[in-house]
């Protein structure tokens, strides 16, 4: 995210000649007067497209037009541009997730990388504060854009945004139960990077808390992903690995060294539809890969299984752990 401007630099940007920006299709287009130094400090898109027009302020003024831009969204951009702490401006104004997504799209028109990073920072904060609203917003956008004439381009941009959020920030979204429920709700998005990061967060929270996925959470995951083929869902694989580990090594916080009893195993294998097949598939895969060895703790991303064991990509692919935007 962008760093706050010094008072001297901020004063310097608020000096010099003004430019007029018009937005929208209306006959009486909204227009805004902005310092050219301020605009040019974040993007070259304006300087390359100015033309001179008559103005009430003086005989001629530099002008640029954005006919496809929404005035409300452009005001958000100007509010961000005019603040000396731009990243915090977007994060603290309580903008809706929908509005922030529009500002994220705006960075294409204004060709501003800093705006993109600050918007992702604000979106990650909004997402982690209100997971349900974030999920519902993406769901609705994917549904409506699916039937629009610009569907392919719009959905591609939406997935790019999800990819970038997944790469640049931790996905918190509450406790492990909340994370798992968000994962199930978002399987239909088909965004593998997003799913990887949610699985990472589930593993991290369980490991830090020395906790496990209980019967109800695993049953919820298998019910929610029952239309997914066995090879397609990595969280199912993680659930199987968790029970495999507990069966052979223990791992429950109340009795860390106590292995799952046969009757408890029977409940998992017979009462959760699809779990037995996933468990047996994982057991075969693990024993082939690590013959004669005890199970590794699947919660530990720094352990022998590694960061990517439950990711949607090949083991040979480069995988970037999320960086903390606050760093």
NORSULVEN-V966501 format. One record per residue. N is the residue number from 1. PHI is phi in whole degrees, -180 to 180 (none if undefined). D_CENTER is the distance of its C-alpha to the mean C-alpha in Angstrom with 1 decimal. Layout:
n:N phi:PHI d_center:D_CENTER
n:N phi:PHI d_center:D_CENTER
This chain:
n:1 phi:none d_center:15.1
n:2 phi:-74 d_center:18.6
n:3 phi:-90 d_center:21.5
n:4 phi:-59 d_center:23.9
n:5 phi:-80 d_center:26.9
n:6 phi:-68 d_center:30.4
n:7 phi:-62 d_center:32.9
n:8 phi:-67 d_center:35.0
n:9 phi:-67 d_center:32.4
n:10 phi:-63 d_center:31.2
n:11 phi:-63 d_center:34.8
n:12 phi:-62 d_center:35.4
n:13 phi:-71 d_center:32.6
n:14 phi:-92 d_center:34.1
n:15 phi:-134 d_center:37.3
n:16 phi:89 d_center:38.9
n:17 phi:-73 d_center:39.0
n:18 phi:-98 d_center:36.9
n:19 phi:-127 d_center:35.3
n:20 phi:-107 d_center:35.0
n:21 phi:-113 d_center:31.8
n:22 phi:-111 d_center:32.2
n:23 phi:-133 d_center:29.6
n:24 phi:93 d_center:29.9
n:25 phi:-97 d_center:32.6
n:26 phi:-58 d_center:34.9
n:27 phi:-62 d_center:38.5
n:28 phi:-95 d_center:38.1
n:29 phi:-64 d_center:34.8
n:30 phi:-63 d_center:33.1
n:31 phi:-134 d_center:33.6
n:32 phi:-131 d_center:32.4
n:33 phi:-104 d_center:34.3
n:34 phi:-135 d_center:32.2
n:35 phi:-65 d_center:33.5
n:36 phi:-61 d_center:33.3
n:37 phi:-60 d_center:32.7
n:38 phi:-66 d_center:29.5
n:39 phi:-64 d_center:28.2
n:40 phi:-69 d_center:29.3
n:41 phi:-73 d_center:27.7
n:42 phi:-117 d_center:24.1
n:43 phi:-160 d_center:24.9
n:44 phi:-96 d_center:27.9
n:45 phi:-63 d_center:27.2
n:46 phi:-77 d_center:29.5
n:47 phi:-59 d_center:32.4
n:48 phi:-81 d_center:32.6
n:49 phi:-126 d_center:33.0
n:50 phi:-68 d_center:35.3
n:51 phi:-140 d_center:38.6
n:52 phi:-93 d_center:41.3
n:53 phi:-135 d_center:42.2
n:54 phi:-72 d_center:44.8
n:55 phi:-142 d_center:43.6
n:56 phi:-71 d_center:45.2
n:57 phi:-77 d_center:44.2
n:58 phi:-161 d_center:46.2
n:59 phi:-61 d_center:47.8
n:60 phi:-138 d_center:44.7
n:61 phi:-144 d_center:41.1
n:62 phi:-66 d_center:38.2
n:63 phi:-138 d_center:36.0
n:64 phi:-142 d_center:33.0
n:65 phi:-116 d_center:31.9
n:66 phi:-127 d_center:28.5
n:67 phi:-66 d_center:29.8
n:68 phi:-95 d_center:26.6
n:69 phi:-95 d_center:24.7
n:70 phi:-83 d_center:24.4
n:71 phi:-62 d_center:26.4
n:72 phi:-64 d_center:24.2
n:73 phi:-71 d_center:21.1
n:74 phi:-67 d_center:23.4
n:75 phi:-63 d_center:24.6
n:76 phi:-63 d_center:21.2
n:77 phi:-62 d_center:21.1
n:78 phi:-66 d_center:24.6
n:79 phi:-63 d_center:23.9
n:80 phi:-66 d_center:21.2
n:81 phi:-63 d_center:23.7
n:82 phi:-87 d_center:26.6
n:83 phi:-98 d_center:25.1
n:84 phi:-74 d_center:26.0
n:85 phi:-117 d_center:22.8
n:86 phi:-66 d_center:20.3
n:87 phi:-62 d_center:17.0
n:88 phi:-70 d_center:18.4
n:89 phi:-59 d_center:19.7
n:90 phi:-69 d_center:16.5
n:91 phi:-76 d_center:15.2
n:92 phi:-98 d_center:18.6
n:93 phi:-85 d_center:19.7
n:94 phi:59 d_center:18.1
n:95 phi:-68 d_center:17.0
n:96 phi:-71 d_center:15.6
n:97 phi:-61 d_center:12.1
n:98 phi:-60 d_center:14.0
n:99 phi:-64 d_center:15.8
n:100 phi:-63 d_center:12.9
n:101 phi:-65 d_center:11.7
n:102 phi:-67 d_center:15.3
n:103 phi:-66 d_center:15.5
n:104 phi:-58 d_center:12.7
n:105 phi:-67 d_center:15.0
n:106 phi:-60 d_center:18.0
n:107 phi:-62 d_center:17.3
n:108 phi:-71 d_center:18.6
n:109 phi:-66 d_center:21.9
n:110 phi:-93 d_center:22.4
n:111 phi:51 d_center:21.2
n:112 phi:-124 d_center:19.7
n:113 phi:-68 d_center:17.3
n:114 phi:-65 d_center:17.5
n:115 phi:-61 d_center:16.4
n:116 phi:-59 d_center:13.3
n:117 phi:-65 d_center:12.4
n:118 phi:-68 d_center:13.5
n:119 phi:-69 d_center:11.6
n:120 phi:-61 d_center:8.2
n:121 phi:-61 d_center:9.9
n:122 phi:-68 d_center:11.0
n:123 phi:-64 d_center:7.9
n:124 phi:-64 d_center:6.4
n:125 phi:-65 d_center:10.0
n:126 phi:-64 d_center:10.5
n:127 phi:-63 d_center:7.8
n:128 phi:-73 d_center:9.5
n:129 phi:-79 d_center:12.8
n:130 phi:-142 d_center:12.8
n:131 phi:-62 d_center:10.9
n:132 phi:-63 d_center:13.5
n:133 phi:-64 d_center:13.4
n:134 phi:-60 d_center:9.8
n:135 phi:-63 d_center:10.5
n:136 phi:-63 d_center:13.8
n:137 phi:-65 d_center:12.8
n:138 phi:-64 d_center:10.7
n:139 phi:-56 d_center:13.7
n:140 phi:-67 d_center:16.2
n:141 phi:-66 d_center:14.9
n:142 phi:-64 d_center:14.9
n:143 phi:-67 d_center:18.3
n:144 phi:-72 d_center:20.0
n:145 phi:-71 d_center:18.8
n:146 phi:-61 d_center:20.1
n:147 phi:-108 d_center:23.5
n:148 phi:-93 d_center:23.5
n:149 phi:-70 d_center:25.5
n:150 phi:-103 d_center:22.5
n:151 phi:-56 d_center:20.4
n:152 phi:-62 d_center:19.8
n:153 phi:-67 d_center:18.8
n:154 phi:-65 d_center:16.6
n:155 phi:-68 d_center:14.7
n:156 phi:-61 d_center:14.4
n:157 phi:-67 d_center:12.9
n:158 phi:-65 d_center:10.4
n:159 phi:-69 d_center:9.4
n:160 phi:-62 d_center:9.5
n:161 phi:-62 d_center:7.1
n:162 phi:-62 d_center:4.5
n:163 phi:-59 d_center:6.3
n:164 phi:-69 d_center:6.4
n:165 phi:-63 d_center:3.3
n:166 phi:-63 d_center:4.1
n:167 phi:-80 d_center:7.4
n:168 phi:-105 d_center:7.8
n:169 phi:-151 d_center:7.2
n:170 phi:-76 d_center:8.3
n:171 phi:-96 d_center:6.9
n:172 phi:-87 d_center:10.2
n:173 phi:56 d_center:10.8
n:174 phi:90 d_center:14.5
n:175 phi:-80 d_center:16.9
n:176 phi:-61 d_center:17.0
n:177 phi:-60 d_center:18.3
n:178 phi:-66 d_center:15.5
n:179 phi:-61 d_center:12.9
n:180 phi:-65 d_center:15.2
n:181 phi:-68 d_center:15.7
n:182 phi:-64 d_center:12.1
n:183 phi:-57 d_center:12.1
n:184 phi:-62 d_center:15.3
n:185 phi:-65 d_center:14.3
n:186 phi:-104 d_center:11.5
n:187 phi:-57 d_center:13.8
n:188 phi:-70 d_center:15.2
n:189 phi:-67 d_center:12.1
n:190 phi:71 d_center:13.2
n:191 phi:-102 d_center:10.0
n:192 phi:-70 d_center:11.2
n:193 phi:-63 d_center:8.7
n:194 phi:-60 d_center:6.2
n:195 phi:-62 d_center:9.6
n:196 phi:-58 d_center:10.7
n:197 phi:-70 d_center:8.3
n:198 phi:-66 d_center:9.3
n:199 phi:-61 d_center:12.7
n:200 phi:-56 d_center:12.7
n:201 phi:-66 d_center:12.2
n:202 phi:-62 d_center:14.9
n:203 phi:-62 d_center:17.2
n:204 phi:-62 d_center:16.9
n:205 phi:-66 d_center:17.7
n:206 phi:-63 d_center:20.5
n:207 phi:-68 d_center:21.9
n:208 phi:-65 d_center:22.0
n:209 phi:-92 d_center:23.6
n:210 phi:51 d_center:25.8
n:211 phi:-118 d_center:24.9
n:212 phi:-134 d_center:24.7
n:213 phi:-80 d_center:23.4
n:214 phi:-84 d_center:26.3
n:215 phi:-58 d_center:28.0
n:216 phi:-64 d_center:26.4
n:217 phi:-68 d_center:22.8
n:218 phi:-66 d_center:23.6
n:219 phi:-63 d_center:25.6
n:220 phi:-63 d_center:22.7
n:221 phi:-62 d_center:20.5
n:222 phi:-70 d_center:23.4
n:223 phi:-67 d_center:24.3
n:224 phi:-71 d_center:20.8
n:225 phi:-118 d_center:20.6
n:226 phi:-67 d_center:24.3
n:227 phi:-90 d_center:24.0
n:228 phi:-94 d_center:22.1
n:229 phi:-68 d_center:24.5
n:230 phi:-55 d_center:25.1
n:231 phi:-82 d_center:23.8
n:232 phi:-99 d_center:20.5
n:233 phi:-120 d_center:18.8
n:234 phi:-79 d_center:18.1
n:235 phi:-72 d_center:17.6
n:236 phi:-61 d_center:21.2
n:237 phi:-62 d_center:22.3
n:238 phi:-63 d_center:21.0
n:239 phi:-60 d_center:22.9
n:240 phi:-63 d_center:25.9
n:241 phi:-64 d_center:25.7
n:242 phi:-63 d_center:25.5
n:243 phi:-71 d_center:28.7
n:244 phi:-61 d_center:30.4
n:245 phi:-65 d_center:29.9
n:246 phi:-66 d_center:31.2
n:247 phi:-63 d_center:34.1
n:248 phi:-100 d_center:35.3
n:249 phi:-127 d_center:34.2
n:250 phi:87 d_center:33.5
n:251 phi:107 d_center:30.4
n:252 phi:-76 d_center:30.6
n:253 phi:-61 d_center:30.5
n:254 phi:-76 d_center:33.8
n:255 phi:-139 d_center:35.6
n:256 phi:-58 d_center:33.9
n:257 phi:-101 d_center:36.6
n:258 phi:-89 d_center:37.4
n:259 phi:-80 d_center:36.5
n:260 phi:-65 d_center:35.7
n:261 phi:-76 d_center:39.0
n:262 phi:-59 d_center:40.0
n:263 phi:-69 d_center:39.9
n:264 phi:-71 d_center:36.3
n:265 phi:-60 d_center:35.4
n:266 phi:-60 d_center:37.3
n:267 phi:-63 d_center:35.3
n:268 phi:-61 d_center:32.0
n:269 phi:-74 d_center:33.6
n:270 phi:-110 d_center:35.5
n:271 phi:-98 d_center:33.7
n:272 phi:-108 d_center:30.2
n:273 phi:-62 d_center:30.3
n:274 phi:93 d_center:29.2
n:275 phi:-70 d_center:28.8
n:276 phi:-59 d_center:32.1
n:277 phi:-63 d_center:31.3
n:278 phi:-66 d_center:28.0
n:279 phi:-63 d_center:29.7
n:280 phi:-66 d_center:32.7
n:281 phi:-64 d_center:30.6
n:282 phi:-65 d_center:28.6
n:283 phi:-59 d_center:32.0
n:284 phi:-63 d_center:33.6
n:285 phi:-62 d_center:30.7
n:286 phi:-68 d_center:30.7
n:287 phi:-69 d_center:34.5
n:288 phi:-73 d_center:34.7
n:289 phi:-78 d_center:32.3
n:290 phi:-128 d_center:33.7
n:291 phi:-61 d_center:37.3
n:292 phi:75 d_center:39.2
n:293 phi:-104 d_center:36.4
n:294 phi:-68 d_center:35.1
n:295 phi:-62 d_center:31.4
n:296 phi:-85 d_center:28.8
n:297 phi:-70 d_center:26.5
n:298 phi:-72 d_center:23.3
n:299 phi:-79 d_center:21.4
n:300 phi:-88 d_center:22.2
n:301 phi:-74 d_center:19.7
n:302 phi:-97 d_center:22.3
n:303 phi:-84 d_center:25.1
n:304 phi:-70 d_center:27.0
n:305 phi:-71 d_center:24.5
n:306 phi:86 d_center:22.0
n:307 phi:-71 d_center:18.2
n:308 phi:-105 d_center:17.9
n:309 phi:-61 d_center:20.4
n:310 phi:-114 d_center:18.1
n:311 phi:-99 d_center:15.7
n:312 phi:-87 d_center:15.8
n:313 phi:-162 d_center:17.6
n:314 phi:-71 d_center:21.2
n:315 phi:-62 d_center:22.4
n:316 phi:-80 d_center:23.6
n:317 phi:-74 d_center:20.3
n:318 phi:-76 d_center:18.8
n:319 phi:-125 d_center:15.6
n:320 phi:-101 d_center:13.8
n:321 phi:-66 d_center:12.7
n:322 phi:-62 d_center:10.0
n:323 phi:-96 d_center:11.9
n:324 phi:-83 d_center:12.3
n:325 phi:-66 d_center:11.9
n:326 phi:-81 d_center:14.9
n:327 phi:-70 d_center:17.1
